Amino acid sequence: MQATDTDSGRAVYWGTGRRKNAIARVRLVPGTGQLIVNGKPGDLYFQFNPNYLSVAKAPLDTLGLENEYDIIVKAEGGGLTGQSDAVRLGVARALCQLDPENRPPLKTEGYLTRDPRAKERKKYGLHKARKAPQYSKR
């Protein structure tokens, strides 16, 4: 869904990404390639970890648009790994709204696939999901 920013008249593209318990609401705005997460610069939010930053910006790098759009994110839940993967999915979905021609290259890279893995629940009689109490022979 394309919306128009009321104060500047620029086109804004939305995408929502999820991973584990993390949710990222992503806005793509024409700009200079900045990443802003929860009001902070992306490198500060992701603790200057180049892995998290490259994961979050990967869809833009694939399409060669890394300096064309600013990424503004509201992220909540989970940890930094889940949030960076959620940002990646949100950016990819927003890029599909921007131009349907972007979909095939993003699909082949796997950026439009939601990672379904989540924490397994704890079962009764066990310490964790699968960790059993110590076995005593006698």
Secondary structure, DSSP 8 states (H G I E B T S, - for coil): -EEE-TTT--EEEEEEEEETTEEEEEEEEESSS-EEETTEEHHHHTTT-HHHHHHHHHHHHHHT-TTTEEEEEEEESS-HHHHHHHHHHHHHHHHHHH-GGGHHHHHHHTTTS----------TTSSSSS--------
